[in-house]
Amino acid sequence: MKVIVECPGGRTTAVDVSDKYIAITENGIIIFGEFCAVQTWTRDQKPKKVTVIWE
């Protein structure tokens, strides 16, 4: 599974989340493993679009 996050300015980040968890809340997006956060985007970073792809 892959998550693609598009932010303002055309910046795009793709993360392989095959063995991770995803939390999408009103305050941001958190991708975390078994013990800690792997990647976060906060509301202040204003992510425009989140795509989740199951492969």
N, C-alpha and C positions, 0 to 999 in steps of 0.2 A: 504494500500500500504506500502511496506517496501523497504528501500534502504540498501544494503550491500556494504560496502567499504572495499576492501582488500589493506593493506599497506605492504611495505617491512618488512621482518622479520616474516611473518606469522600472523601479527596482523590484526584482522577482527572486524569491528564494524557494527552492525545492528541497524537501527533506524526505528521506526514506524512513517511513514509520512502520515498517513491517513488524517489528517487535517492540513497539512503543505505544503509549496512550496519548490521546488528544483531548484537550478540554477547550471548548470555545464558550466564552462567557461574555457578558456585556463589558467587562473590563479588559479583555484581551484573549490571546490564544496561547496555550501552553502545550508543548510537546514534552512528555517526560517518560523516562525509563522506569525501571523497577525502584530505584532509590532516589533519583534527583531529576530536576528539570534539564532538558537537553537544549531546548530553544524556546524563546518567548517573544511575543509581540504584544506591546501594551496598547491601550486605547490612544495614548499620546502619539504613537507611531502611525496611527490612522491607516491600518491595513484596509485596502479597498476591496479585495476579493480573495476568498479562500476556496480552493478547489481540492477535493479529496478524490483520489483515483485508486480504485481497487484493481490490482493486476493479477 
